[in-house]
Amino acid sequence: MLRLPNPDGTTRAYRPRTVPRAFAAGAPLASRTVFSAAHVVADPYADTDPDSPAAVDWDATLAFRRHLWAHGLGVAEAMDTAQRGMGLDWAGAAELIRRSAAEAKAVGGRIACGVGTDQLPGPGPLSGRLTGRAGLDAVRAAYEEQLALVEETGSQAIVMASRALAAAARTPDDYLELYAHLLRQAAEPVVLHWLGPMLDPALEGYWGSADLDAATETFLEVVAAHPDKVDGVKISLLDAGREVELRRRLPEGVRCYTGDDFHYPELIAGDERGFSHALLGVFDPLDPLDPLGPLAAEAVRVLDTGDTEGFRALLDPTVELSRHLFRAPTRFYKTGVVFLAWLAGHQDHFAMVGGLQSARSLPHLARAYELADGLGLFPDPELAAARMAPLLAVYGVTR
């Protein structure tokens, strides 16, 4: 029995699950392409401070990716789930991309890697020193450097939304011009990534307008002008209706990858006019928790048979956990992701680069544990409870 804290300062008794949920191993996924945006495992013994470069445990980080590939999932590398722009700098991200791409080749895993501009200063310094054409030229050069590295590794490129571009651009035409240049340069079709301000406040007004209808038109104009260079688009706006409307307007052959961690079952299931593939941060904590067959992958295998109801029956119950992890301020969802990976036994510690393990409260973490345990997502419930107990004790909660 554990005592878990409530937001009002009281505690409640909780009896952990004793039997894990089991899934049979299955065939490769067929009807949907599913990428898990994987997190990085920090080195807990590194002597670092908030201004130091990220210290990564490379062995544990790559082992985590091998686990995802083993279950038929693609890895979306060096995305925001990997603390890109929140503890992992460009030098660390570049090393992560190189190592993961080499590992993907060795095991035959699918990989796509984030291309951004985070070697530039943050939005404040950029807006003060590199505005107008100088700022846009700096953004273009940064994107080009990262695109070249990703393509050199043989990985697919995911062109991420850029804080620096949001600071430097003044009109929708600035976006249209810069993205047209990048897409012409890309050797293979890329995924275009639209991350909303709820996930990164510095991206407010992306595509040249804070009005999402106007921004959507600019985004679709970019895609329509270069359909041969766009494999798909990743939409992370947490607005299911807008995603459905947008995907129905994509050129033929251009995929929609949902990044909506609030409505993913219905978006992946789709309707009579189409569906979304998936590139999700929530699939990072959900997928690795069961060694015999990750929950999300098992759900898609059910969908492969045409059983939409069975798919929803498996995945719908996970939405409450996902919405909890991505609760505002949403950008700190990464803390819950790593917390669950630790409880599940996929890393030996609850430490994050930049000390981000402190970004969520104990009641928030306790509820994440309770929801995951209730779903049977821990391969070893006793281990999860044994790790939860001393964490609670550190905060003064005892049995």
N, C-alpha and C positions, 0 to 999 in steps of 0.2 A: 504494500500500500504506500502511495506517495501522497504528500499534501502539496497541492498546486495553488499558487497565489491568484487571487482575483484582482481586477483593476481597482476595486474599492479598498484594498488593503487587507481584506480577509483571506482566508485560505479554505480550500475544499479538499475532501478526500477523493482520491482517484485510484482505482484498482487497475493496474496495467494489464493489457492483453497478454496471454501466455502462449498462444499459438499463432505463428505467422500465417499470412495468406500465401497460398502457393499457386503458381501458374506453370503450365507445361511449356516447355520450349517449343518454338514454332518456326514456320518458314519465314523467309524474308518478306518484308512488307511490300505490298503490291499496289494497292489502290491509292495510297497517299505517300508522299515524301515527307518524312518527319526528321527534323533536325532538333537536337537538344543543344541549347546554348550552355555549354559547360563552364563551371567555375574553376578557378585555380586554387590549389592547396598551398597555403602559406607555410613557410619554414618557421615553426614556433620557437626555435632556439637561436634564430638570427638576432644579433644585437643591433636593432634598428631604432629609428625615431620617426616621427611623422614626416620629416623632410627627406628621409632616406629612400633610395630606390626600393621597389618591392623585392622581398626575399621569398622565392618560390621553392617549394619542395617538388622538384621536377619528377622524381620517381613516382610519388603519389599522384601528382597531376596527370601524368601520362597513363598510369594504371587506371585511373578513373575513365579516361577516354577509351581505353581498350575495352572496358566493361560495356560502354555504350555501343561501340561497334559490334561487339559480340552478340548483341541482341537486335541487330538490324537497323539501328538508328544512325543517322548522320550526326556529325559534330559540327556545330557552328562555333568556330574558334575565335577567341580574342574579341568577343562582343561585350556588351555592358555587364552581362552576368559574370564575366571574368574580371570585373572591377576595372574595366577600361575607363579611364578618366576619373576613377575613384580609388586610386591607390596603385594601379598598374600603369606605368608610363609607357611611352612608345618603345623605348629600348627593351623593356620587359615583354611587351606585346610582340615585338619582332622576334625575340628569342622563342616565345611561346609558339608563334606561327611556324617557325622553322622546325622546332622539335616535333610538334604535333603533325605537321605535314609529312615528315620523315616516318613517323610512327604509322600514319594512315597508309602510306605506301607499303610498309612492311606487312600490315595485316589486311590490306585490301579494304580499308574503311573509307567511307565517303566523308569529305571535309570541305567546308567553305569557311573563309576567314574574313574578318572585318577589316575594311580599308577606311581609314579616317584621316584626321588632320591633327592628332593630339601631340605631334612634335612641336606645334606652335604654342605660343603663350596662351593663357586662358582668356576668356571673353573680355574681362576688364582691361588688361594691358593691350589686347589686340584692338579693341574699339578705340583706345586712346592713341595708338601709334600707327596702326595699319588699317586705315579706312580707305574707301574708294578703290581705285584701281590697284594701288599697292597692296591692300589687304586681299583683294580677290586673286591677285597674282601669287601671293604667298600661300593662299588656300589651295590654289590649283597645283602649285609645286609640291605641297605636302601630300595631297591626294596622289599625285603621280608617283612620288617616292614609294608610298605604301602599296599602290597598285602593282608597281613593278616587283616589289618583294614577294607579294602574294602569288603573282603569276609565275615568278621564278621557282617557287616551291611546287608548282603544279596544282595548286588549290584553286577552287572557284572563289571569286571575289564577291564580297557583300559590301556594297558602297554605303557606309554608315552616314547618318546625318551628322553634320559638323557644327560644333559650337562656334568655331572660328568663322565659318561661312555665315551663320546666323548673325554674328556681330558685324561682319564686313559688308554683307549684301544690303542693298537699299531698295531694290525692286524685284519683281518676279523675273524680269529679263536677266538679272545677274545669275539667278539659278539656272535658267534655261541655257544660257551661254556656257556656264561652267560644266554642267552635267553633259551637255552635248559634246564638249571637248573630251571629257573623260570617257564617255561611251565610244566615241570614235577611236580612242586609244586602246580600249580594252580588247585583248586578243580573243576572249571567249565571252559568251553572255554572262552577265552579272546579276546579282540580286540587289535591287534598290531598297533601301531601308528608311522608312519614315517612323521616327521615334517621337512620340508626342511629349509636350511639356510636363505632363504628369509624371513621366519617367525621367525627364531631364529639363528642369525649368529654364536652362540656358538656351533651349531650342524653341522658345516661344516665338511665334511669327515665322516659322520655317516655311519655305517656298514663297516667301515674300508677303505673307499676310497672316494676321492673327485670326482672320475669318476662315474657318475650316472649309467652307464651301469654295471660297476663292483659292485657298491653298490646294485643294483637291484638283481644281481645274489645271493649275500649273503643273502639279505632279503628273497628272494624266497626259498633259501635253508633252512632257519629257519622254514618257513611255511611248506615246503614239509616234513620236518622231524617230524612234530608234528601236522598233520592236524586235529586230534581229539581234540586238545587243543586250536585251533584257530577258533573262531567264524567268524572272519573277519579281514580285514586289513583296516586301515584308511590312505589314501594317501594324503598328503598335500604338493605337489611339484609345483602346479600351471602349470602343463604340461599335457594337456588332452591326447595327443598322448601316452605319457609314461604310464599314468594310464590305458588307454584302453589295451595297450600291456601287462601290468602287470596283469590286471584282467583276461585276457584270459589264463594266465598261472597258475592261482591259482588252487589248488586241488579242486575236486568236493565237493561242500558243504561249501566251504570257501567263505564268502562274501567280496565284495569290497565296502567300505564306502568312497564315495568321500569327500575329504576335500578341493576340488579345488573351491575356491570362485570366480574364473574367468570364469569357463566353466561348472558350475553345471547343467544347463538345459539339455545340450546335453549328459552329462555323466549319469544323472539320467534317461533320456529317453532311452538311450541305442541304440543298433543296433541288427542285426539278430544274433549276437553271444554273447549277454549278456548286462548287465546294471550295474550301480552302485547304491547302497543305499546311504544314506546321513548322514554325521556327520559334520555339518557346523557351523562355527561361524557367517556367514552372516544370517543364519536363526534366530539368536538371535534378531537382530533389525527388521527383516521382519515379523516374526511370531506374535509377540504380538501386532502389531499396530492396528489391527482391532478386536473389541471384538466379532463380530459375526462369524468369521471364518477366521483364518490366511491365508494369501495369499499362502504361500508355501503348507500348508495342503490342501487348496482348489485345487491347481494345481495337487497334487498327487491324489486326489479323481477323478479328470478328467482323469488322466492317468489310474486309476483303471478300468475305463470303456473301455480302449483300445484306447482312443482318444489322440494320441500323439501330433497331431497338436494343439488341444485345450490346452494341457499341456504346450507346448512351447509358445503358444500365451499368456498365463498367466504369465509364468516365465521369458521368454526372456527379456521383458522390464525392469526387475529388475537388469540385469547384469551390466548396466552402473553404477547404484548406488553401487553395490557390488565392482566393480573394482575401483570406487572412494574411497570407505572406505578402501580397501586393497592396495591402492597405496603405493609405496615405500616411506619411510621405513615401510614395511608391518606390522611389529610387533606392530605398534601403531594403528592398526585398531580398537582396543578396545575403543579408545576415541570416535570414530564415533558411535560405537554400543551404548554406554551409552548416548551419546548426543541425538540420535534418541529416545531412550527409555524415556528420560526426556521430550522431545518435545511431545511424544505420550501420556504423562500422566501416565506412569507406574512407575514413581518415582517423588518425589517432588523437586529434585535438580539435578544439573549437577556437582556432586562431585565424585571423584574416589579415591580409596585407592592409597597412594603414590603420590597424586597430579597429576595423569596422565591425568586429564582433560586439562592440558596445553600442551599436546604433539602434538596437531594439531593446525594449524593456523586458524584465523577467516575466511579467504577465503575458506579454505578447509571445515570447518563446514557449512558455508553458502551454498556452493554447495551441500553438503549432504542434507541440509534442502530442497533446491530447487528441487532436484531430488526426494526425498521421497514425498514431497508435490505434485509434478507433477504426481506421480504414484497413488495418492489418498490413501496413506498408513496411514495417521493420522486419528484416529477415531474422533477427534475433531480438525479440521483445525484451528478454531479460537483460541483454546488453544495453539496450536503449534505456531501460529503467535504471540500471546500475550507473549509467553515465548521467542521467537526469538528477539522481539523488545528490551527488556532491555539488553539482551546479546550484541546486536549490539551497544547499547548506551554506555555500559561499555568500548567498544573499540573506542568510539568517532563517531560512525556512527549513525546519527539521521535521522528522516524522513524529 
